[in-house]
Amino acid sequence: MEQEKIIKIIISAAFIFVIYPLLRFAARKIVNRVAKFNLYDANRTRMIKKMLNAMIIFVIFTILVSLWGVDTKNLFLSLSSVFAVIGVAFFAQWSILSNITAGIVIYFSLPLKIGDRIKIIDKDFPIVLTVIDIKTFYLSLETDEGERIVYPNSLLLQKGTAIEKKTANTINFS
């Protein structure tokens, strides 16, 4: 029995002091490489690093809880109560999570930068906007008339979007 606890302590220490730093280092390396390749803003890169770090911590915490044999029934009951309160407080919990997930997808899949002009392709209301800021939940956009628009990340993935590509004499949307 005592030997079993020592093994659990060693495995836990390995997760905390070896695996977590390695995963964090790898995630940061990947994010930095994507940021450098796409010339992303430092604030946007920092935001993605924080989100990925939180996900890594959650996964490792879940593994350690499982390893130590914590009564998951009571743990999940407590966590579900906390998340229910948070869900009621935020009212639109799913929308918030979908915007965070969309922010991560946008970071890795769209070469979108501050200052880029985008065309949101909508059958009823197509519009060309300039990206002012990219946040965890939304994009700050500006029309040619100077009107500021807050656009949720999840909508950017749902709507057709064209990013402006500048050539020598013309502007092309692709």
BABALO-416306 format. One record per residue (C-alpha): y, z, x. Coordinates in nm, 2 decimals, decimal comma. Example, Ala and Ser with C-alpha at 12.3 -4.5 7.8 and 13.67 -1.06 7.14 Angstrom:
<atoms>
@v->-0,45 | w->0,78 | u->1,23;
@v->-0,11 | w->0,71 | u->1,37;
</atoms>
This chain:
<atoms>
@v->0,00 | w->0,00 | u->0,00;
@v->0,24 | w->0,09 | u->0,28;
@v->0,15 | w->-0,23 | u->0,47;
@v->0,23 | w->-0,43 | u->0,16;
@v->0,58 | w->-0,28 | u->0,14;
@v->0,64 | w->-0,36 | u->0,51;
@v->0,54 | w->-0,72 | u->0,45;
@v->0,78 | w->-0,74 | u->0,15;
@v->1,06 | w->-0,60 | u->0,36;
@v->0,99 | w->-0,85 | u->0,64;
@v->0,98 | w->-1,14 | u->0,39;
@v->1,30 | w->-1,01 | u->0,22;
@v->1,47 | w->-0,98 | u->0,56;
@v->1,36 | w->-1,34 | u->0,65;
@v->1,52 | w->-1,47 | u->0,33;
@v->1,84 | w->-1,28 | u->0,38;
@v->1,89 | w->-1,33 | u->0,75;
@v->1,71 | w->-1,66 | u->0,82;
@v->1,65 | w->-1,88 | u->0,52;
@v->1,99 | w->-1,81 | u->0,34;
@v->2,20 | w->-1,89 | u->0,65;
@v->1,99 | w->-2,20 | u->0,72;
@v->2,02 | w->-2,33 | u->0,36;
@v->2,39 | w->-2,25 | u->0,36;
@v->2,44 | w->-2,43 | u->0,70;
@v->2,25 | w->-2,73 | u->0,57;
@v->2,44 | w->-2,74 | u->0,24;
@v->2,77 | w->-2,72 | u->0,43;
@v->2,67 | w->-2,99 | u->0,68;
@v->2,58 | w->-3,22 | u->0,39;
@v->2,90 | w->-3,15 | u->0,20;
@v->3,11 | w->-3,19 | u->0,52;
@v->2,94 | w->-3,53 | u->0,60;
@v->3,00 | w->-3,65 | u->0,24;
@v->3,36 | w->-3,53 | u->0,26;
@v->3,42 | w->-3,70 | u->0,60;
@v->3,26 | w->-4,03 | u->0,49;
@v->3,47 | w->-4,04 | u->0,17;
@v->3,78 | w->-3,88 | u->0,31;
@v->3,79 | w->-3,60 | u->0,05;
@v->4,05 | w->-3,34 | u->0,03;
@v->3,98 | w->-3,00 | u->0,20;
@v->4,03 | w->-2,80 | u->-0,12;
@v->3,78 | w->-3,01 | u->-0,31;
@v->3,53 | w->-2,97 | u->-0,03;
@v->3,58 | w->-2,60 | u->-0,02;
@v->3,52 | w->-2,58 | u->-0,40;
@v->3,19 | w->-2,76 | u->-0,37;
@v->3,08 | w->-2,54 | u->-0,08;
@v->3,15 | w->-2,23 | u->-0,29;
@v->2,95 | w->-2,36 | u->-0,59;
@v->2,65 | w->-2,46 | u->-0,38;
@v->2,66 | w->-2,12 | u->-0,20;
@v->2,65 | w->-1,95 | u->-0,54;
@v->2,35 | w->-2,15 | u->-0,64;
@v->2,17 | w->-2,07 | u->-0,32;
@v->2,24 | w->-1,70 | u->-0,36;
@v->2,11 | w->-1,72 | u->-0,72;
@v->1,78 | w->-1,89 | u->-0,61;
@v->1,72 | w->-1,64 | u->-0,33;
@v->1,80 | w->-1,35 | u->-0,56;
@v->1,55 | w->-1,48 | u->-0,81;
@v->1,28 | w->-1,52 | u->-0,54;
@v->1,34 | w->-1,17 | u->-0,41;
@v->1,33 | w->-1,02 | u->-0,76;
@v->1,00 | w->-1,20 | u->-0,81;
@v->0,87 | w->-1,08 | u->-0,47;
@v->0,94 | w->-0,72 | u->-0,53;
@v->0,77 | w->-0,73 | u->-0,87;
@v->1,07 | w->-0,61 | u->-1,07;
@v->0,98 | w->-0,60 | u->-1,43;
@v->1,12 | w->-0,94 | u->-1,53;
@v->1,10 | w->-0,86 | u->-1,90;
@v->1,37 | w->-0,59 | u->-1,87;
@v->1,56 | w->-0,78 | u->-1,61;
@v->1,58 | w->-1,09 | u->-1,83;
@v->1,67 | w->-0,88 | u->-2,13;
@v->1,96 | w->-0,73 | u->-1,93;
@v->2,07 | w->-1,07 | u->-1,79;
@v->2,05 | w->-1,24 | u->-2,13;
@v->2,27 | w->-0,96 | u->-2,28;
@v->2,53 | w->-1,01 | u->-2,01;
@v->2,52 | w->-1,39 | u->-2,05;
@v->2,55 | w->-1,36 | u->-2,43;
@v->2,87 | w->-1,15 | u->-2,38;
@v->3,00 | w->-1,41 | u->-2,13;
@v->2,90 | w->-1,69 | u->-2,37;
@v->3,09 | w->-1,54 | u->-2,66;
@v->3,39 | w->-1,46 | u->-2,43;
@v->3,41 | w->-1,82 | u->-2,31;
@v->3,32 | w->-1,96 | u->-2,65;
@v->3,22 | w->-2,30 | u->-2,50;
@v->2,97 | w->-2,19 | u->-2,24;
@v->2,78 | w->-2,52 | u->-2,24;
@v->3,10 | w->-2,71 | u->-2,20;
@v->3,20 | w->-2,50 | u->-1,90;
@v->2,85 | w->-2,55 | u->-1,73;
@v->2,85 | w->-2,92 | u->-1,80;
@v->3,20 | w->-2,95 | u->-1,64;
@v->3,09 | w->-2,77 | u->-1,33;
@v->2,77 | w->-2,98 | u->-1,30;
@v->2,98 | w->-3,29 | u->-1,36;
@v->3,22 | w->-3,18 | u->-1,09;
@v->2,93 | w->-3,16 | u->-0,84;
@v->2,80 | w->-3,50 | u->-0,95;
@v->3,14 | w->-3,66 | u->-0,92;
@v->3,18 | w->-3,51 | u->-0,57;
@v->2,86 | w->-3,67 | u->-0,44;
@v->2,85 | w->-3,99 | u->-0,64;
@v->3,21 | w->-4,11 | u->-0,70;
@v->3,44 | w->-4,18 | u->-0,40;
@v->3,73 | w->-4,03 | u->-0,60;
@v->4,03 | w->-3,89 | u->-0,41;
@v->4,37 | w->-3,75 | u->-0,49;
@v->4,61 | w->-4,03 | u->-0,52;
@v->4,35 | w->-4,28 | u->-0,64;
@v->4,43 | w->-4,48 | u->-0,96;
@v->4,15 | w->-4,49 | u->-1,21;
@v->4,10 | w->-4,69 | u->-1,53;
@v->3,93 | w->-4,50 | u->-1,81;
@v->3,75 | w->-4,77 | u->-2,01;
@v->3,77 | w->-4,67 | u->-2,38;
@v->3,73 | w->-4,92 | u->-2,66;
@v->4,01 | w->-4,77 | u->-2,86;
@v->4,24 | w->-4,63 | u->-2,59;
@v->4,19 | w->-4,77 | u->-2,23;
@v->4,43 | w->-4,61 | u->-1,99;
@v->4,52 | w->-4,63 | u->-1,62;
@v->4,60 | w->-4,30 | u->-1,45;
@v->4,66 | w->-4,15 | u->-1,11;
@v->4,45 | w->-3,86 | u->-0,98;
@v->4,68 | w->-3,57 | u->-0,90;
@v->4,42 | w->-3,29 | u->-0,84;
@v->4,05 | w->-3,24 | u->-0,87;
@v->3,93 | w->-2,90 | u->-0,99;
@v->3,60 | w->-2,74 | u->-1,07;
@v->3,63 | w->-2,80 | u->-1,45;
@v->3,88 | w->-3,09 | u->-1,48;
@v->4,09 | w->-3,36 | u->-1,32;
@v->4,47 | w->-3,35 | u->-1,33;
@v->4,58 | w->-3,71 | u->-1,40;
@v->4,92 | w->-3,87 | u->-1,44;
@v->5,02 | w->-4,18 | u->-1,64;
@v->5,27 | w->-4,43 | u->-1,51;
@v->5,53 | w->-4,27 | u->-1,74;
@v->5,49 | w->-3,94 | u->-1,56;
@v->5,29 | w->-3,77 | u->-1,84;
@v->5,03 | w->-3,52 | u->-1,70;
@v->4,68 | w->-3,51 | u->-1,85;
@v->4,40 | w->-3,26 | u->-1,79;
@v->4,07 | w->-3,45 | u->-1,82;
@v->3,74 | w->-3,27 | u->-1,83;
@v->3,49 | w->-3,37 | u->-1,56;
@v->3,21 | w->-3,42 | u->-1,81;
@v->3,42 | w->-3,68 | u->-2,00;
@v->3,47 | w->-3,87 | u->-1,68;
@v->3,10 | w->-3,91 | u->-1,64;
@v->3,06 | w->-4,00 | u->-2,01;
@v->3,33 | w->-4,27 | u->-2,02;
@v->3,33 | w->-4,59 | u->-1,82;
@v->3,56 | w->-4,54 | u->-1,53;
@v->3,69 | w->-4,79 | u->-1,28;
@v->3,84 | w->-4,68 | u->-0,94;
@v->4,12 | w->-4,89 | u->-0,81;
@v->4,05 | w->-5,08 | u->-0,49;
@v->4,35 | w->-5,21 | u->-0,31;
@v->4,33 | w->-5,54 | u->-0,12;
@v->4,60 | w->-5,71 | u->0,08;
@v->4,79 | w->-5,87 | u->-0,21;
@v->4,62 | w->-5,75 | u->-0,53;
@v->4,48 | w->-5,45 | u->-0,70;
@v->4,13 | w->-5,48 | u->-0,83;
@v->3,95 | w->-5,24 | u->-1,06;
@v->3,57 | w->-5,23 | u->-1,00;
</atoms>
